[in-house]
Amino acid sequence: QSVLTQPPSVSAAPGQKVTISCSGSSSNIGNNYVSWYQQLPGAAPKLLIYENNKRPSGIPDRFSGSKSGTSATLGITGLQTGDEADYYCGTWDSSLSAGKVFGGGTKLTVL
Amino acid sequence: EVQLVESGGGLVQPGGSLRLSCAASGFTFSTYAMSWVRQAPGKGLEWVSSLSGSSGSTYYADSVKGRFTISRDNSKNTLYLQMNSLRAEDTAVYYCAKDPYSSSWYGIEYWGQGTLVTVSS
């Protein structure tokens, strides 16, 4: 059972837009920055979004992040078949057992 | 270019020990927090441990606390994970990761390619 809650799967057609939600609590998302990671099949994860809504260099602006209260959202526009991957949200949890926490992951299918 | 290269994975019996290493290059290693994250076969990401850059503070997931030890040798630009009392549920690909700052309270900026640890008799 992951500390952060994500939908197991989402799907959309090429060219369309999709959003992936990530729900947490005041001890994690509510008071810390959220990051998003993309994991292509057979590959290591890669940073997509950091500090809620910033993109590392090389990440296209089709990817966006936002945060409100204890939830965060990853948005992907202009979907491409190459976007098919698992997406994870992550943040720091400031509770008694402090540490990084991840969502369970969302499998994106581009139909 | 940041590079993180893990080594030390392999097959180990339940109750055994293993030490993972992560050779880092392309950045000032001593300045940054570093982490280990694992992924069991077909499962999601699970954070294992982090080590801050300057303060040397360490953090562990409850599932490994008391069994795993994270450490670093700044003179060798190398991160370690000593794993003792290994269990079948520790079987996973272990990723070495670089945090974006000295503090461990942020996300992960770069990931290594991972090393597979299999705990089985």
Interface residues (C-beta under 8 A of the other chain):
Chain A: S2 N32 Y33 V34 S35 Y37 Q39 A44 P45 K46 L47 Y50 E51 P56 D86 Y88 G90 T91 W92 S97 A98 G99 K100 V101 F102 G103 G104 G105
Chain B: S35 V37 G44 L45 E46 W47 S50 Y59 Y60 A61 D62 Y95 P100 S104 W105 Y106 G107 I108 E109 Y110 W111 G112 Q113 G114
